[in-house]
Amino acid sequence: MTQSILPERFPDIDDKIYGGFWRRFGAFWLDALITSPWIIMLTMINNAGRMNVFYTIVPSYIFFFFYYIYCVKRWGGTPGKLVCGLKIINVTGCEVGYKEPLMRYLVDLILGFPMSLAMMLLYLEMTDEQFNSMGFLIRSQWTMDNIASWHKPFYWLHMVWVYSEFIVLLCNKRKRALHDFVASTVVIKKEYAERAKQWYEKGA
């Protein structure tokens, strides 16, 4: 049986079931706050030695997959979304597997990998003496000035993608961001998760 998309409202509930812009915006920044200690720690490690960026790349991806893929599959959202009372489900109302969260962040992964690669290639060209002679701020500026030219298109594409996410979210009734369309997901208020599951099971 072909499942239909969740309705904008359930007939007997006079409330929007989808997470609104400000709640999702708040969840976005809450996730940024929760992950900031990890980001700061990685930055400090990378700043301590030229080759450290190569040692932290795998842990970085492991953390990314745990936070944005496993947590969504296991609990229905990142910690920020869960705290804000939101849950990510399939557009038909069923629980998500691993495919949906992976697809939600696929564009970020595709655009982020070349940027990381450009950084690593640049650091390979440096000497330890060059690296150690610059402080964090000076090295950051030097990196931006000397990184491969093909880094910038990926950087700007990523920025356009991020801002477009919020713009698209504002322009549709189910408050779906671009990655929701890519992954066939919606973000609903947690209190309506069971009702969405019933909708799916009925095959409405």
Contacts in CASP RR format, 6 or more apart in sequence:
PFRMAT RR
TARGET T0000
AUTHOR 0000-0000-0000
METHOD contacts of the structure
MODEL  1
MTQSILPERFPDIDDKIYGGFWRRFGAFWLDALITSPWIIMLTMINNAGR
MNVFYTIVPSYIFFFFYYIYCVKRWGGTPGKLVCGLKIINVTGCEVGYKE
PLMRYLVDLILGFPMSLAMMLLYLEMTDEQFNSMGFLIRSQWTMDNIASW
HKPFYWLHMVWVYSEFIVLLCNKRKRALHDFVASTVVIKKEYAERAKQWY
EKGA
1 203 0 8 1.000
3 92 0 8 1.000
3 93 0 8 1.000
3 94 0 8 1.000
3 200 0 8 1.000
3 203 0 8 1.000
4 92 0 8 1.000
4 203 0 8 1.000
4 204 0 8 1.000
5 91 0 8 1.000
5 92 0 8 1.000
5 174 0 8 1.000
6 17 0 8 1.000
6 91 0 8 1.000
6 92 0 8 1.000
6 93 0 8 1.000
6 174 0 8 1.000
6 186 0 8 1.000
6 188 0 8 1.000
6 196 0 8 1.000
6 199 0 8 1.000
7 199 0 8 1.000
8 16 0 8 1.000
8 17 0 8 1.000
8 18 0 8 1.000
8 173 0 8 1.000
8 174 0 8 1.000
9 15 0 8 1.000
9 16 0 8 1.000
9 17 0 8 1.000
10 17 0 8 1.000
10 192 0 8 1.000
10 195 0 8 1.000
10 199 0 8 1.000
13 192 0 8 1.000
13 195 0 8 1.000
16 189 0 8 1.000
17 188 0 8 1.000
17 189 0 8 1.000
17 192 0 8 1.000
17 195 0 8 1.000
17 196 0 8 1.000
18 173 0 8 1.000
18 174 0 8 1.000
18 175 0 8 1.000
18 186 0 8 1.000
18 187 0 8 1.000
18 188 0 8 1.000
18 189 0 8 1.000
19 86 0 8 1.000
19 175 0 8 1.000
19 187 0 8 1.000
19 188 0 8 1.000
19 189 0 8 1.000
20 169 0 8 1.000
20 175 0 8 1.000
21 166 0 8 1.000
21 169 0 8 1.000
21 170 0 8 1.000
21 175 0 8 1.000
23 84 0 8 1.000
23 85 0 8 1.000
23 86 0 8 1.000
24 81 0 8 1.000
24 84 0 8 1.000
24 86 0 8 1.000
24 169 0 8 1.000
24 175 0 8 1.000
24 177 0 8 1.000
24 187 0 8 1.000
25 166 0 8 1.000
26 84 0 8 1.000
27 78 0 8 1.000
27 80 0 8 1.000
27 81 0 8 1.000
27 83 0 8 1.000
27 84 0 8 1.000
27 86 0 8 1.000
30 79 0 8 1.000
30 80 0 8 1.000
30 83 0 8 1.000
30 84 0 8 1.000
31 67 0 8 1.000
31 78 0 8 1.000
31 79 0 8 1.000
31 80 0 8 1.000
31 81 0 8 1.000
34 79 0 8 1.000
34 80 0 8 1.000
35 63 0 8 1.000
35 67 0 8 1.000
38 63 0 8 1.000
42 56 0 8 1.000
42 59 0 8 1.000
42 60 0 8 1.000
45 52 0 8 1.000
45 55 0 8 1.000
45 56 0 8 1.000
46 52 0 8 1.000
46 53 0 8 1.000
46 56 0 8 1.000
47 135 0 8 1.000
47 136 0 8 1.000
47 139 0 8 1.000
49 128 0 8 1.000
49 131 0 8 1.000
49 132 0 8 1.000
50 123 0 8 1.000
50 126 0 8 1.000
50 127 0 8 1.000
50 128 0 8 1.000
50 131 0 8 1.000
50 132 0 8 1.000
51 123 0 8 1.000
53 119 0 8 1.000
53 120 0 8 1.000
53 123 0 8 1.000
54 120 0 8 1.000
54 123 0 8 1.000
57 116 0 8 1.000
57 120 0 8 1.000
64 105 0 8 1.000
67 78 0 8 1.000
67 79 0 8 1.000
68 78 0 8 1.000
68 101 0 8 1.000
68 104 0 8 1.000
68 105 0 8 1.000
69 98 0 8 1.000
69 101 0 8 1.000
69 102 0 8 1.000
69 105 0 8 1.000
71 77 0 8 1.000
71 78 0 8 1.000
71 79 0 8 1.000
72 78 0 8 1.000
72 88 0 8 1.000
72 96 0 8 1.000
72 100 0 8 1.000
72 101 0 8 1.000
72 104 0 8 1.000
73 96 0 8 1.000
73 97 0 8 1.000
73 98 0 8 1.000
73 100 0 8 1.000
73 101 0 8 1.000
75 82 0 8 1.000
76 82 0 8 1.000
76 87 0 8 1.000
76 88 0 8 1.000
76 89 0 8 1.000
76 95 0 8 1.000
76 96 0 8 1.000
77 86 0 8 1.000
77 87 0 8 1.000
77 88 0 8 1.000
81 87 0 8 1.000
81 88 0 8 1.000
81 187 0 8 1.000
82 190 0 8 1.000
85 189 0 8 1.000
85 190 0 8 1.000
85 191 0 8 1.000
86 187 0 8 1.000
86 188 0 8 1.000
86 189 0 8 1.000
86 190 0 8 1.000
87 187 0 8 1.000
87 188 0 8 1.000
87 189 0 8 1.000
87 190 0 8 1.000
87 193 0 8 1.000
88 96 0 8 1.000
88 100 0 8 1.000
88 101 0 8 1.000
88 104 0 8 1.000
88 185 0 8 1.000
88 186 0 8 1.000
88 187 0 8 1.000
89 95 0 8 1.000
89 96 0 8 1.000
89 185 0 8 1.000
89 186 0 8 1.000
89 188 0 8 1.000
89 193 0 8 1.000
89 196 0 8 1.000
90 96 0 8 1.000
90 100 0 8 1.000
90 184 0 8 1.000
90 185 0 8 1.000
90 186 0 8 1.000
90 200 0 8 1.000
91 180 0 8 1.000
91 184 0 8 1.000
91 185 0 8 1.000
91 186 0 8 1.000
92 199 0 8 1.000
92 200 0 8 1.000
93 186 0 8 1.000
93 196 0 8 1.000
93 197 0 8 1.000
93 199 0 8 1.000
93 200 0 8 1.000
94 197 0 8 1.000
94 200 0 8 1.000
95 197 0 8 1.000
96 185 0 8 1.000
99 183 0 8 1.000
100 183 0 8 1.000
100 184 0 8 1.000
100 185 0 8 1.000
101 183 0 8 1.000
102 183 0 8 1.000
103 179 0 8 1.000
103 182 0 8 1.000
103 183 0 8 1.000
103 184 0 8 1.000
104 179 0 8 1.000
104 180 0 8 1.000
104 182 0 8 1.000
104 183 0 8 1.000
104 185 0 8 1.000
105 179 0 8 1.000
106 182 0 8 1.000
106 183 0 8 1.000
107 161 0 8 1.000
107 178 0 8 1.000
107 179 0 8 1.000
107 182 0 8 1.000
108 158 0 8 1.000
108 161 0 8 1.000
111 154 0 8 1.000
111 157 0 8 1.000
111 158 0 8 1.000
111 161 0 8 1.000
112 154 0 8 1.000
112 158 0 8 1.000
114 150 0 8 1.000
114 151 0 8 1.000
114 154 0 8 1.000
115 151 0 8 1.000
115 154 0 8 1.000
115 155 0 8 1.000
115 158 0 8 1.000
118 147 0 8 1.000
118 148 0 8 1.000
118 150 0 8 1.000
118 151 0 8 1.000
118 154 0 8 1.000
119 143 0 8 1.000
119 147 0 8 1.000
119 151 0 8 1.000
121 148 0 8 1.000
122 143 0 8 1.000
122 146 0 8 1.000
122 147 0 8 1.000
122 148 0 8 1.000
123 131 0 8 1.000
131 139 0 8 1.000
134 142 0 8 1.000
161 178 0 8 1.000
164 178 0 8 1.000
165 177 0 8 1.000
165 178 0 8 1.000
165 179 0 8 1.000
166 177 0 8 1.000
168 176 0 8 1.000
168 177 0 8 1.000
168 178 0 8 1.000
168 181 0 8 1.000
169 175 0 8 1.000
169 176 0 8 1.000
169 177 0 8 1.000
174 186 0 8 1.000
175 186 0 8 1.000
175 187 0 8 1.000
176 185 0 8 1.000
176 186 0 8 1.000
176 187 0 8 1.000
179 185 0 8 1.000
180 186 0 8 1.000
180 187 0 8 1.000
188 196 0 8 1.000
END
